[in-house]
Amino acid sequence: MTKSEYLKALDEKLRAAKVDNPEEIIEYYSDIIDDKAEELGGEENALASMEDIDTVVKNTVIGKKTIKSLLCEKIERSRSKAREDGKGGIWLFICVISAPFWVPLLFAFLIAAVAVYLAFWAVIASFFACEAAFGFAGIMGIFGALKGIFDAGITAPSVIAYFGVGLILIGFSVILWRPVFLLGRLLTGFLKKIITAVKKKIANI
């Protein structure tokens, strides 16, 4: 199979699965194949290392859905299967009887998931807040130095110190911007991987 054949088959299955914006996904996997071709020494090796098309489509569909919608689908599928087998009443009875067990577990899972999600964003926000604090403090230092020039109560060494510290803090802000940005992207990517892994677990139950 060539790259064009792989992408064509992927496009057909994505459209059959009614995935939104299949063109973006095709472009994404086209870039991945090109990158792997450079790393692995050819298109054939790159395609051999790729996931099969059905897995790609399944993961894409799962990734587009929320955890809530996946859980609801699982419950509805289980309920429909019980009805088809003529056990709809038993299914409902078991759900009601077992509610004292699964309801607290479900709420505990949801609370833990929300807590982890918020914790990740709190860490990311704290890094950017520190970055912004350096820049703001530097600007205020320079502003204080400029103010000191016209204020007779501030000595020349103080003005120089304010100006120097302001420049240093702004320098820190500029130097640290890219590492903080990359760290934010890394944490965001890691968070997305966790969410995707949870979705896959739910889908495979």
BAFI-3210 file (N, C-alpha, C; in Angstrom, 3 decimals, decimal comma, padded with zeros to 6 digits):
// residues 205
n [1|2|3|4|5|6|7|8|9|10|11|12|13|14|15|16|17|18|19|20|21|22|23|24|25|26|27|28|29|30|31|32|33|34|35|36|37|38|39|40|41|42|43|44|45|46|47|48|49|50|51|52|53|54|55|56|57|58|59|60|61|62|63|64|65|66|67|68|69|70|71|72|73|74|75|76|77|78|79|80|81|82|83|84|85|86|87|88|89|90|91|92|93|94|95|96|97|98|99|100|101|102|103|104|105|106|107|108|109|110|111|112|113|114|115|116|117|118|119|120|121|122|123|124|125|126|127|128|129|130|131|132|133|134|135|136|137|138|139|140|141|142|143|144|145|146|147|148|149|150|151|152|153|154|155|156|157|158|159|160|161|162|163|164|165|166|167|168|169|170|171|172|173|174|175|176|177|178|179|180|181|182|183|184|185|186|187|188|189|190|191|192|193|194|195|196|197|198|199|200|201|202|203|204|205]
n.u [000,839|000,541|001,300|-000,664|-002,760|-003,276|-004,121|-006,346|-008,051|-008,371|-009,676|-012,117|-013,235|-013,403|-015,285|-017,427|-017,883|-018,881|-017,297|-016,390|-014,799|-012,869|-010,785|-008,829|-007,882|-006,832|-004,771|-003,214|-002,376|-001,016|001,193|002,367|003,117|004,999|006,956|007,701|008,676|011,041|012,429|012,504|013,503|012,099|008,971|007,602|008,456|007,514|004,711|004,386|004,760|002,567|-000,683|-003,423|-006,039|-008,713|-008,369|-007,370|-009,602|-011,470|-010,249|-010,280|-013,027|-013,715|-012,158|-013,474|-015,735|-017,302|-016,520|-018,819|-020,784|-019,869|-020,195|-022,976|-023,724|-022,755|-024,380|-026,917|-026,606|-026,234|-028,712|-030,434|-029,604|-030,364|-033,121|-033,609|-033,017|-035,107|-034,925|-035,304|-036,699|-035,386|-032,859|-033,363|-034,199|-031,877|-030,206|-031,441|-031,342|-028,592|-027,783|-026,919|-024,274|-023,001|-023,615|-022,311|-019,670|-019,531|-019,888|-017,618|-015,627|-016,135|-015,731|-013,032|-011,915|-012,545|-011,132|-008,450|-008,274|-008,689|-006,497|-004,324|-004,721|-004,466|-001,770|-000,584|-001,599|-000,354|002,358|002,306|001,345|003,475|005,354|004,117|004,174|006,902|007,368|005,550|006,488|008,993|008,356|007,107|009,305|010,950|009,184|009,140|011,757|011,763|009,917|011,344|013,256|012,038|011,374|012,375|012,905|014,015|017,056|019,858|021,322|019,249|017,413|018,881|019,121|016,431|015,885|017,750|017,028|014,465|014,993|016,334|014,326|012,449|014,045|014,283|011,621|011,360|013,285|012,322|009,893|009,557|010,386|008,378|006,065|006,454|006,458|003,861|002,494|003,392|002,311|-000,395|-000,673|-000,115|-002,272|-004,356|-003,729|-004,224|-007,001|-007,844|-006,997|-008,658|-011,135|-010,844|-010,698|-013,268|-014,744|-013,966|-015,021]
n.v [-001,197|002,194|005,616|007,383|005,590|004,657|007,025|007,624|005,443|005,863|008,336|007,630|005,906|007,583|009,424|007,697|007,098|009,460|011,556|014,764|017,328|015,737|016,305|017,721|015,762|013,929|015,482|015,757|013,086|012,661|014,331|013,031|010,580|011,497|012,536|010,204|008,747|010,071|009,572|006,757|005,907|005,749|005,538|003,109|001,819|003,680|003,504|000,898|001,179|002,522|002,769|000,504|001,322|001,097|001,235|003,822|005,314|004,553|005,529|008,227|008,792|008,210|010,144|012,487|012,464|013,179|012,235|011,925|011,477|009,051|007,348|007,480|006,331|003,725|002,854|003,038|001,232|-001,143|-001,296|-001,494|-003,931|-005,657|-005,342|-006,413|-009,035|-009,664|-008,987|-006,572|-005,613|-006,954|-005,865|-003,172|-003,564|-004,603|-002,389|-000,530|-001,852|-002,142|000,458|001,813|001,063|001,529|004,211|005,963|005,248|006,107|008,888|009,408|008,796|010,759|013,125|012,817|012,841|015,452|016,884|016,180|017,196|019,981|020,439|020,076|022,254|024,289|024,124|024,718|027,329|028,580|028,629|030,396|032,599|033,241|033,884|036,165|037,766|038,333|039,932|042,066|043,072|043,922|045,980|047,754|048,345|049,796|051,881|052,969|053,875|055,873|057,583|058,312|059,984|062,431|062,927|064,415|063,213|060,714|059,069|059,118|056,596|054,878|055,209|054,150|051,547|050,700|050,839|049,013|046,589|046,373|045,981|043,534|041,808|041,975|040,865|038,242|037,515|037,539|035,595|033,301|032,891|031,176|028,537|028,258|028,351|026,057|024,127|024,415|023,515|020,899|019,846|020,232|018,544|016,113|015,967|015,720|013,209|011,608|011,983|010,903|008,241|007,470|007,669|005,643|003,406|003,400|003,049|000,492|-001,129]
n.w [000,000|-000,869|000,126|-000,887|-001,377|001,209|002,479|000,913|001,422|004,151|004,132|002,911|004,849|007,039|006,149|005,829|008,461|009,222|010,224|011,363|009,434|007,765|006,058|007,480|009,198|007,385|006,311|008,606|009,101|006,756|007,070|009,246|008,088|006,240|007,985|009,357|007,232|006,673|009,041|009,202|006,824|004,341|002,497|002,550|004,930|006,716|006,413|007,263|009,962|010,793|012,396|011,749|009,420|010,340|013,109|013,362|012,512|014,457|016,813|016,190|016,083|018,737|020,007|019,292|020,802|023,985|027,401|028,874|026,860|025,836|028,056|028,313|025,888|026,256|028,368|027,181|025,090|026,476|027,709|025,478|024,406|026,453|026,310|023,770|024,279|025,826|028,485|029,658|031,909|033,991|033,706|034,416|037,053|038,239|037,952|039,649|042,140|042,474|042,614|045,054|045,069|042,519|041,921|043,881|043,184|040,539|040,863|042,385|040,553|038,578|040,057|040,761|038,197|037,330|039,261|038,706|036,115|036,558|038,202|036,474|034,708|036,548|037,240|034,760|034,411|036,577|035,845|033,641|034,975|036,673|034,747|033,629|035,873|036,244|033,960|034,415|036,867|036,053|034,246|036,014|037,582|035,815|035,310|037,875|038,002|036,032|037,150|039,360|038,352|038,119|040,678|043,495|045,905|045,548|045,249|042,927|042,760|043,539|041,493|039,356|040,287|040,352|037,597|036,562|037,857|036,817|034,067|034,232|035,206|033,115|031,164|032,176|031,846|029,047|028,323|029,595|028,385|026,072|027,086|029,093|027,531|025,920|027,917|028,824|026,542|026,521|028,913|028,345|026,141|027,400|029,133|027,277|026,265|028,500|028,787|026,344|026,698|028,813|027,546|025,618|027,257|028,339|025,990|025,305|027,231]
ca.u [000,000|001,277|000,776|-001,918|-003,780|-003,589|-004,897|-007,631|-008,868|-008,685|-010,675|-013,405|-013,778|-013,746|-016,547|-018,459|-018,159|-019,447|-016,390|-016,299|-013,516|-011,926|-009,619|-007,806|-007,308|-006,012|-003,552|-002,431|-001,722|-000,068|002,421|002,972|003,766|006,196|007,962|008,196|009,447|012,386|013,072|012,647|014,172|011,255|007,520|007,146|008,697|006,622|003,367|004,400|004,731|001,300|-001,815|-004,318|-007,012|-009,881|-007,984|-007,284|-010,966|-012,081|-009,660|-010,751|-014,426|-013,699|-011,587|-014,427|-016,837|-016,995|-016,621|-020,238|-021,519|-019,442|-020,864|-024,405|-023,839|-022,564|-025,585|-028,021|-026,333|-026,513|-030,164|-031,037|-029,296|-031,212|-034,482|-033,655|-033,000|-036,282|-034,534|-035,306|-037,139|-034,304|-031,784|-033,768|-034,214|-030,473|-029,682|-032,001|-030,823|-027,141|-027,514|-026,089|-022,868|-022,402|-023,783|-021,164|-018,440|-019,582|-019,637|-016,215|-014,837|-016,325|-015,083|-011,585|-011,554|-012,612|-010,040|-007,203|-008,352|-008,472|-005,134|-003,434|-004,860|-003,940|-000,306|-000,274|-001,886|000,640|003,580|002,098|001,197|004,839|005,942|003,520|004,605|008,244|007,244|004,866|007,395|010,043|007,782|006,911|010,627|011,362|008,288|009,614|012,995|011,392|009,268|012,370|014,005|011,328|011,037|013,599|013,117|014,667|018,449|020,293|021,571|017,967|016,852|019,654|018,772|015,083|015,970|018,493|016,199|013,371|015,517|016,629|013,065|011,912|014,904|013,823|010,321|011,590|014,032|011,516|008,622|009,497|010,304|007,062|005,103|006,654|006,018|002,400|002,061|003,690|001,308|-001,680|-000,643|-000,201|-003,660|-005,164|-003,456|-004,938|-008,424|-008,031|-006,857|-009,887|-012,191|-010,636|-011,067|-014,739|-015,238|-013,638|-015,671]
ca.v [000,000|003,448|006,688|007,883|004,553|004,671|008,233|007,515|004,499|006,529|009,365|006,963|005,370|008,728|009,961|006,704|007,220|010,799|012,360|016,158|017,826|014,654|016,846|018,066|014,507|013,401|016,307|015,425|011,787|012,822|014,886|011,987|009,627|012,159|012,592|008,846|008,332|010,631|008,913|005,309|005,618|005,426|005,536|001,754|001,612|004,590|002,927|-000,324|001,554|003,202|001,965|000,174|002,390|000,943|001,730|005,285|005,833|004,326|006,479|009,562|008,901|008,271|011,424|013,564|012,371|013,488|011,086|011,804|010,856|007,651|006,623|007,377|005,349|002,400|002,521|002,839|-000,011|-002,243|-001,341|-001,985|-005,358|-006,357|-005,339|-007,360|-010,383|-009,818|-008,862|-005,150|-005,438|-007,431|-004,865|-002,023|-003,993|-004,697|-001,015|000,094|-002,547|-001,911|001,901|002,250|000,722|002,155|005,670|006,609|005,020|006,984|010,256|009,478|008,830|012,069|014,142|012,634|013,281|016,922|017,377|016,033|018,143|021,336|020,515|020,283|023,617|025,179|024,113|025,473|028,742|029,110|028,921|031,610|033,693|033,618|034,562|037,496|038,530|038,847|041,037|043,196|043,651|044,638|047,229|048,649|048,811|050,858|053,013|053,599|054,608|057,094|058,462|058,820|061,060|063,692|062,994|064,819|062,400|059,449|059,322|058,586|055,145|054,169|055,233|053,175|050,211|050,404|050,620|047,764|045,448|046,285|045,354|042,122|041,064|041,870|039,884|036,918|037,253|037,217|034,336|032,179|032,769|029,977|027,320|028,179|028,028|024,658|023,315|024,446|022,625|019,518|019,453|020,153|017,307|014,986|015,946|015,175|011,765|010,978|011,997|009,932|006,906|007,195|007,448|004,320|002,406|003,379|002,496|-000,941|-001,867]
ca.w [000,000|-000,935|000,963|-001,469|-001,171|002,634|002,780|000,226|002,187|005,414|003,828|002,659|006,103|007,888|005,645|006,130|009,896|009,396|011,053|010,920|008,913|007,456|005,347|008,478|009,705|006,293|006,261|009,802|008,912|005,653|007,667|010,076|007,184|005,703|009,057|009,617|006,061|006,856|010,180|009,018|005,569|003,197|002,671|002,872|006,356|007,450|006,383|008,075|011,378|011,078|012,843|010,646|009,158|011,222|014,437|013,258|012,458|015,775|017,760|015,814|016,508|020,203|020,399|019,057|021,760|025,375|028,301|029,223|025,755|025,753|029,145|027,968|024,806|026,835|029,138|026,242|024,351|027,403|027,897|024,236|024,284|027,429|025,766|022,655|024,853|026,665|029,890|029,984|033,294|034,870|033,612|035,218|038,454|038,689|038,056|040,848|043,326|042,614|042,633|046,194|044,834|041,347|041,896|044,560|042,415|039,373|041,313|042,802|039,311|037,942|040,895|040,611|036,846|037,310|040,108|037,947|034,988|037,082|038,728|035,337|034,228|037,587|037,102|033,541|034,675|037,522|035,096|032,862|035,932|037,085|033,593|033,543|037,054|035,952|033,014|035,042|037,862|035,318|033,733|037,148|037,998|034,895|035,574|039,111|037,706|035,303|038,117|040,262|037,707|038,362|042,098|044,200|047,094|045,210|044,867|041,624|042,839|043,600|040,136|038,564|040,779|039,837|036,157|036,341|038,257|035,848|032,853|034,529|035,299|031,757|030,494|032,632|031,230|027,635|028,229|030,077|027,661|025,232|027,918|029,742|026,473|025,551|029,048|028,782|025,456|026,938|029,907|027,655|025,358|028,334|029,603|026,188|026,197|029,615|028,446|025,262|027,275|029,570|026,563|025,015|028,258|028,417|024,726|025,220|028,318]
c.u [000,874|000,625|-000,575|-003,057|-004,236|-004,502|-006,278|-008,580|-009,293|-009,777|-012,065|-014,038|-014,146|-015,087|-017,701|-018,858|-018,721|-018,634|-016,326|-014,888|-012,516|-010,663|-008,486|-007,115|-006,397|-004,692|-002,623|-001,672|-000,761|001,270|003,143|003,734|005,051|007,312|008,559|009,031|010,883|013,137|013,415|013,226|013,279|009,784|006,997|007,313|007,768|005,215|003,284|004,301|003,414|000,264|-002,694|-005,447|-008,223|-009,591|-007,914|-008,680|-011,649|-011,566|-010,114|-012,172|-014,506|-013,202|-012,539|-015,548|-016,369|-017,123|-018,082|-021,012|-021,141|-020,118|-022,352|-024,632|-023,704|-023,802|-026,752|-027,840|-026,642|-028,016|-030,869|-030,811|-030,163|-032,660|-034,629|-033,686|-034,204|-035,997|-034,490|-035,699|-036,065|-033,170|-032,102|-033,744|-032,795|-029,871|-030,153|-031,411|-029,347|-026,778|-026,673|-024,605|-022,282|-022,566|-022,648|-019,849|-018,386|-019,287|-018,177|-015,298|-014,920|-015,626|-013,564|-011,117|-011,535|-011,452|-008,700|-007,148|-008,048|-007,058|-004,132|-003,502|-004,353|-002,419|000,110|-000,473|-000,844|001,948|003,434|001,924|002,563|005,549|005,429|003,978|006,000|008,147|006,620|005,767|008,515|009,559|007,590|008,243|011,120|010,485|008,727|010,881|012,686|010,730|010,307|013,183|013,376|010,936|012,321|013,891|013,817|016,057|018,772|020,606|020,279|017,322|017,551|019,295|017,398|015,151|016,656|017,677|015,036|013,807|015,795|015,358|012,403|012,720|014,518|012,513|010,480|012,262|013,162|010,237|008,532|009,487|008,943|005,993|005,208|006,199|004,493|001,853|002,271|002,633|-000,079|-001,773|-000,776|-001,619|-004,569|-004,969|-004,189|-006,428|-008,723|-007,948|-008,103|-011,037|-012,078|-011,026|-012,587|-015,312|-015,023|-014,267|-016,745]
c.v [001,247|004,483|007,179|006,892|004,529|005,855|008,198|006,590|005,109|007,573|008,740|006,485|006,483|009,323|009,002|006,771|008,593|011,656|013,768|016,495|016,703|015,158|017,171|016,815|013,882|014,159|015,983|014,113|011,799|013,354|013,835|010,988|010,218|012,202|011,216|008,325|008,845|009,902|007,452|004,916|005,171|005,350|004,170|001,458|002,479|004,009|001,663|-000,017|002,229|002,230|001,629|001,207|002,299|001,478|003,253|005,900|005,698|005,334|007,908|009,790|009,036|009,632|012,593|013,586|012,735|012,215|010,838|011,084|009,390|006,801|006,426|006,357|003,930|001,942|002,204|001,544|-001,228|-002,417|-001,918|-003,479|-006,173|-006,432|-006,348|-008,804|-010,644|-009,702|-007,393|-004,874|-005,851|-006,411|-003,662|-002,362|-004,047|-003,309|-000,342|-000,519|-002,229|-000,433|002,360|001,958|001,534|003,679|006,382|006,433|005,937|008,429|010,426|009,578|010,214|013,175|014,054|013,138|014,804|017,516|017,305|017,044|019,567|021,511|020,761|021,729|024,625|025,268|024,940|026,972|029,357|029,458|030,233|032,829|034,178|034,375|035,991|038,377|039,122|040,075|042,267|043,890|044,445|045,973|048,239|049,178|049,944|052,100|053,751|054,399|055,921|058,102|059,106|059,959|062,425|063,864|063,276|063,931|061,078|059,745|058,667|057,089|054,325|054,099|054,200|051,745|049,785|050,026|049,282|046,537|045,254|045,595|043,866|041,284|040,910|040,869|038,465|036,540|036,837|035,862|033,134|031,951|031,467|028,697|027,149|027,774|026,550|023,726|023,270|023,515|021,170|019,020|019,316|018,874|016,079|014,839|015,349|013,670|011,016|010,881|010,971|008,509|006,511|006,895|006,059|003,206|002,261|002,705|000,991|-001,776|-002,785]
c.w [000,000|-000,015|000,434|-001,270|000,287|002,968|002,104|000,988|003,515|005,204|003,631|003,963|007,077|007,458|005,920|007,604|010,250|010,368|010,479|010,457|008,624|006,763|006,316|008,999|008,651|006,202|007,426|009,600|007,726|006,165|008,508|009,201|006,610|006,745|009,322|008,451|006,156|007,956|009,890|007,658|004,434|003,535|003,100|004,358|007,205|007,529|007,227|009,562|011,773|011,615|011,649|010,587|010,080|012,615|014,440|013,281|013,818|016,796|017,472|016,288|018,025|020,673|020,237|020,091|023,163|026,213|028,671|028,127|025,598|026,836|028,831|026,865|025,339|027,593|028,209|025,452|025,214|027,603|026,663|024,065|025,241|026,937|024,634|023,153|025,749|028,147|030,321|031,420|034,282|034,895|034,491|036,708|039,018|038,872|039,339|042,106|043,570|042,687|043,827|046,010|043,671|041,295|042,639|043,793|041,201|039,763|041,738|041,579|038,667|038,728|040,759|039,248|036,762|038,116|039,374|036,804|035,458|037,609|037,606|034,850|035,253|037,505|035,886|033,771|035,602|036,828|034,320|033,785|036,410|035,971|033,485|034,702|036,842|035,035|033,648|036,061|037,191|034,799|034,862|037,665|037,126|035,099|036,845|038,892|036,991|036,233|039,035|039,680|038,019|039,825|042,879|045,401|046,831|044,683|043,532|041,687|042,874|042,219|039,263|038,973|040,266|038,356|035,848|036,687|037,284|034,570|033,066|034,548|033,924|030,942|030,878|031,939|029,777|027,485|028,581|029,280|026,871|026,067|028,595|028,728|026,088|026,664|029,107|027,716|025,843|027,926|029,276|026,831|026,237|028,862|028,535|026,063|027,305|029,296|027,352|025,783|028,063|028,621|025,941|025,977|028,342|027,167|024,645|026,328|027,729]
res [m|t|k|s|e|y|l|k|a|l|d|e|k|l|r|a|a|k|v|d|n|p|e|e|i|i|e|y|y|s|d|i|i|d|d|k|a|e|e|l|g|g|e|e|n|a|l|a|s|m|e|d|i|d|t|v|v|k|n|t|v|i|g|k|k|t|i|k|s|l|l|c|e|k|i|e|r|s|r|s|k|a|r|e|d|g|k|g|g|i|w|l|f|i|c|v|i|s|a|p|f|w|v|p|l|l|f|a|f|l|i|a|a|v|a|v|y|l|a|f|w|a|v|i|a|s|f|f|a|c|e|a|a|f|g|f|a|g|i|m|g|i|f|g|a|l|k|g|i|f|d|a|g|i|t|a|p|s|v|i|a|y|f|g|v|g|l|i|l|i|g|f|s|v|i|l|w|r|p|v|f|l|l|g|r|l|l|t|g|f|l|k|k|i|i|t|a|v|k|k|k|i|a|n|i]
***
